[in-house]
Amino acid sequence: QEKQLQNVPANYSIEVKGSTCVSVQMAQFYNIPTPTEAKTLSIDAKIEGDCKKTYGQHLLLNFTVKYDGPQAKTNMVIVDIKLLSGFTADTSMLEPQSTSSASLVERVDSKDDHVIVYLKEVPKNIAVSHQLQLKQILPVKNLKPAVIKVYDYYQTSDLSETLYSSHC
């Protein structure tokens, strides 16, 4: 049997009669909303490309990471880009270089259908923009959007994500 108590807190007593083993259990549940943490990282993505071809499209994914937290810059930041179904990525535009904001790129890994970009840091209130070339290798009908996540390598709870999709 189960009985929900109406007036809590209060004093309750249980009276039992009989000659068998009895177990009594009480549980109290709280409905405390989880506090929302302010997100300090954000990501925005836009896609460009020529939609004249129905197969073999070349798209350009432009993504921008921003930081508006209390520090002057972030720790290392990870950008995890899930590729659209049927597409591959040319990461040469992201490879570490000595000029421009690309110099913030520490490393680029491609694994399965993801491209992982390691940024050394993101300065406060300065947008860091990059481009990724996407090439269609398989035609896919009803193409669903893909997710791009950005998070602090050492504080993974500071996470932001956005969707992008082919505009064709």
Stockholm file with secondary structure:
# STOCKHOLM 1.0

chainA/1-168         QEKQLQNVPANYSIEVKGSTCVSVQMAQFYNIPTPTEAKTLSIDAKIEGDCKKTYGQHLLLNFTVKYDGPQAKTNMVIVDIKLLSGFTADTSMLEPQSTSSASLVERVDSKDDHVIVYLKEVPKNIAVSHQLQLKQILPVKNLKPAVIKVYDYYQTSDLSETLYSSHC
#=GR chainA/1-168 SS CCCCCSSSSCCCCCCCCSSSCCCCCCCCCCCCCCCCCCCCEEEEEEEEECCSCSSSCEEEEEEEEEECSSSSBCSCEEEEEECCTTEEEEGGGTSCCSSSGGGGEEEEEEETTEEEEEESCCBTTCCEEEEEEEEECSCCSSCCCEEEEEEESSCTTSEEEEEECCCC
#=GC SS_cons         CCCCCSSSSCCCCCCCCSSSCCCCCCCCCCCCCCCCCCCCEEEEEEEEECCSCSSSCEEEEEEEEEECSSSSBCSCEEEEEECCTTEEEEGGGTSCCSSSGGGGEEEEEEETTEEEEEESCCBTTCCEEEEEEEEECSCCSSCCCEEEEEEESSCTTSEEEEEECCCC
//
